[in-house]
C-alpha cells in the first residue's frame, strides 16, 4: 500500500497501525516516487537475521576457497588493482 510523506506528516506514525491491519508493508511516496518501505519490526528482525546469515555463509565460503588476505599489504594491493581495473 502506498501513502504520501505528507500523509505521514499530518496523521503521524499511527497511520501505520491502521495500514498493517490490511497490508504487510507500506510504501512512502515522496514527490511522486516510492522512497521508503515500512514493515513491522518483527519482519525487519527476520529480514535482518536472513541478511546476516547470508553474509556469514558468503564469508565461510570465501574462507573455504581461500579468498582472503593474510596481510594488510595484500589487501591494499587488491584494492589498488580493483580500482585500476575499474
N, C-alpha and C positions, 0 to 999 in steps of 0.2 A: 504494500500500500504506500502511496506517495502522499506527503504533505509538504507544505512550503515552510521555509525557515521563518517566515512571518507568522504562520500559524503557531509554531513552537514558541515564538516570542510572545504572542498575545495570550495563548492558552497555557503556557508553561509545560513542564515535563509531565504533568498529569495526563496530558493528551496521549502519552504512550501507553498508559494503563488501559485506556479505552481501546486503543488500536490493537494491543496484544490480545484482547479478548477474541478477535477475529483473525488476526494475521500473525505470522511468525517473525516478520521483520517490517520495519518502517523505513522507507527511503525519504530523506530530506532533500527537497529540491531548492536550490539556491540560484536565483536568476535564470530559471528555465532549465537548469541542468541538475541531474542527481549528483549530490556531493557527499552525502553521508548515509550510512546504513546503521540503524539502531536495532539491536537484538536484545532479548532478555539476558541478564547477566549469567544465568546458568548455561545458556547456549554459548555465550562468549567463553566461559571457562572450558567447556568441552572442545570448542574450536581451538583455543589456545593450547590445550593439552595435546590435541592432534598435531598442531604445528611443531610443538617441542618434541614429540615422539618422532615425527618425520625427520626433523633436524638431527636428532640423536642417531637414527638409523643411517642417515647420509654420512655422518661423521664416522660411525663404526665401519661402514663400507669403505670409506676413504682409508681408514687405518688398515683394514684388511688388505686393500690393494696397494698399500704403500704410498698413497697420495698425500704425503705430508712432508714438512721440512723439519730438520733436526737442529737448525740454527737460524738465528735472525738474519744472517748474511744470505742464506739460501732463500729465505722468504722475500727479502728486499730485491734480490736478483730476479725472482719470479715476477714480482710486481713490475719492475722495470721492463722486463720482457713483454709482459702483457700490455703495458702502456705503449711500448714501441710498436707492437703488432696491431694495436687498435687504431 
